[in-house]
Amino acid sequence: MALMLSGGYQIPFTHRWSLYPCTSLFLTLLTTLLIHWARGGTVAGKKDWLRADGRILLVIWVVFLGNFRWRGTGDVVAASLQPFALMEHGHLYLDEYFPDSVEGEVSEVYRRGGHILSKYSSAPGLCLVPFDMIPGLARVVPTDLFLHQTQKIGASFLVALSALFLMKSLLFFVPGREAWFLAFAYAFGTSAFSISSQAIWQHGPSQFFLCLGLWMIARVFYPDSRSHGENLFGPLCLSGFSFAMAT
């Protein structure tokens, strides 16, 4: 919470700039993984506090953040502003942020009906709401630097989650090691790394929902993947919702 309230923007009533949120998050995640591995997966003899799925997710997320490419392009600014517009003003119009509040390159917005809107789908912006919840509710001024930081955090996490759900889907078809290898190949050997994880374009959220939908479908159609008597209505609904969101 302190990181999101004090990272990457000018502290009110001062002339000081705090640490970038992405840098602080990268160091925190990396330290968490190193401590975990140094202790052999246990903490003071207690049960493993970072399960296999969590380790895979953190490793991929750390690598995505570790290239220190924090700035996206001008066409991600509108999506990055939408969570703040929703939480602070109750709508997705971007009127309050142009032309004075946001500096730097901004593109792919248009004016209609007296309002400024994004030319793209609002879905990527809505996916950023959990990552901007604290600064949005705290009325943090969304400067250009802060926007590019938080949108990279959200985009990279969604793509890391997509790799995790892809691995969980592959486990229905191939042995564990092969599923791990294919998931890491997807995460680091495709445009998932070079594009989708770097900024909140539509690519990353679409990949996340596609992989989540595939996992839900696998749970429904592979009997060994579910417990006896499990209600399939929930996974079916979630898979349909996921594929609709991907589209």
N, C-alpha and C positions, 0 to 999 in steps of 0.2 A: 504494500500500500504506500509506504513511504517512497519507494522507487517511482511509482506512477505519479505521485503528487509533487515530487521534487526533481524529476528527471527530464532533461531535454527542453526546458523552457526557462524563461527568465523569472526568477523568484520575485513575487510582488514586493514593492517598496524597496527593492535593492537593484543594483546593477550587476549582479552576479548570475552566471549561468551554471547550472548543476550538471552532473554527469549525464551522459546520454542513457536512456532506458535500455537500449539494445546492448550496450557495453556492459552495464551492470547485470543484466539478465544473463548474458553469455558467461560472465565470470561466476555467477551464482550457480548456474547449471553445471558448468565444468567442475567447479569445486565439489558439488554434490556427487557427481559421478566418481571423481578421484577418491573422495573419502570412502565412498561405498566399496570401490574395488580394493582400496588399501586395507579395509577391514574384512575382506573376504566375503562380503555379502551379508554380514551380520553386524549388529550393533549391541555391544556388551552382552553377547550370548543370547540376545532375543531373536525373535523370528525375523527373517529377511524383510526389510522395510521397503525395498525397491524390487518389485517383481520383474520377471523377464519382459513383460509387455512394457512396463515403465522404463526399463533400461534401454530397450530398443527405441522407444519414443524420444527419450532424452538424448541419446547418442545422435540420432538423426537431426533433432532440433538444434543441438550444439553445432553440428557441422554446417547447417543452413545459416546459422547466425555468425559462424566463425570466419566467413569471408570478409566481414566488416564492410559490406556494401549496404550502407544504411539508406541511401537516397534512391527512391523510385523515380518515375518520370511524371510529367505534368498530368497525364491522364489517370493517375491514381488519387489525385487530390480530392476530387469530388466524392469518391467512395469513402475516403478517409474522413471527410467532414460530416458525412451523413449520420454517424452515431452521435456526434455532438449536437447536430440539429435536432435529432429525435429526442435526446435526453434533456436538452436545454429549452427547446421550443415546441416539442411535440409534433413535429412534421419533418419531412425530408427535403423541404426547400432550403436552398443555400443562400438565400437573400442576405442574411446577417453577416456573411463572411466575405462578401465581395463589395468593393475592390480593396478595402482597407485592412481587413483582419489577416489575410493570407498573402504572404510575400512569395517570391520565386515564381517558377514556371507553373502555370495552370492552363489546362486545355480540356477539351471535350465537355464543356458545359454550354448550355444555351438558355435563352430567355423565352418564356411562353406564359401568357396570361398574367404578366406582371411579376413572375417568379423566375428565379434562376434554378435550373435543374441539371442533373447529370444526364449525359447522352447514353449512358450505359444502364444496365439493370441495377436496381437498388439492392439486389441480393448480396453482393460482396460487402457493401457497406453495412448491411444488417448483420453479417457474420462477424464484423468487427466490434459489435456492441459489447460483448463480454470483455474484450481487451481494453475498451475505452470507458468501461463503466465507472471506475473510480475517478479518473480525471474529468469525465463528463459530468457526473453528479457533483463534483467539487468545483465546477465552473472554471476549470483551467482554460486559459486562452489558447486555442489550438493554433499555435504558430506553425510555420512551414517546417521547421526542424522537428518539432514534436510530432507533427502528423506523419512525417516520413519514418520516424522511429517506431511509433505504435503500429502503423500499418504493416511494417516489416515483421514485427513480432507476431501479429495476427496471421499474416499470410504464411509465414514459415511454420507456425504451429499447425495450421490446417493441413498443409502438405505433409508434414511429419505424421500427423494422424492418418492421412490417406495411406501412407506407406505401412503403418501398423495394421490398418484394416485390410489392406491388400494381403499382407502376410497371413493374417488370421483366416482369410478366404482361401489362400493357397494351401493351408494346412489340411484342407479337405481333399486335396488332390495329390500332394507330394509330401515326402518326409520333411521333418522339421528343418534340417540343415538346408535343404533345397529351397524351402519356403523363405528362410532367412536370407539366403543368397539372392533370390529373385527380388525380394522386397528391398534389399540394399541396392541392387542393380537398378531398380526403378527409381529409388530415391536419389542416387548419386550419378547414375549413368544416363539420365534422360533430361528432358527440359523441366522435369520436376525441380531439379536443382538450379539449372541455369536461368529459368524464367519464373516458374510458378511460385517458388518459395521466396522470391526476392521482392515482390511487391503485390499489392492486393488488386491484381487484375482479375478477370473472371476465371482464369485457368485454375488457380489453386482451389477455390471453393468448389468448382465443378468436379475436380478430381477427388476431393474429399467426399462429396456426396455420392459419387459413382462407386467409390470403394466401400463406403458404408452400406450402400444399397446391395452391393454384391455379397457382402458378409451376411446381411440379413436374409437374402435369398438362399444362401448356402445353409443357413441354420434351419430354414423351412424345408428344404428338399433333401437334406442328408440326415436321415434318422439318427445316426450315431452322434450327431452334433448336439442333440437336445436331450433333456431328461424326459423320462416317461410321463406322459400326460401333460406336457407343457402346452400352454395355450399359444397357438400359432398366429392368432389375430394381431398381436402386437408387432412381431417381426414383419408380417406382411404389410401392415400399415406403414411401418417405419421405412420399409424398402420402397414402397410407392412414393412416400413423401420425399425420400432421398433422391430417387431418380427424377422426380418433378423439380426438385431444387437444382439438381445438376443441369437440367435443361434450361 
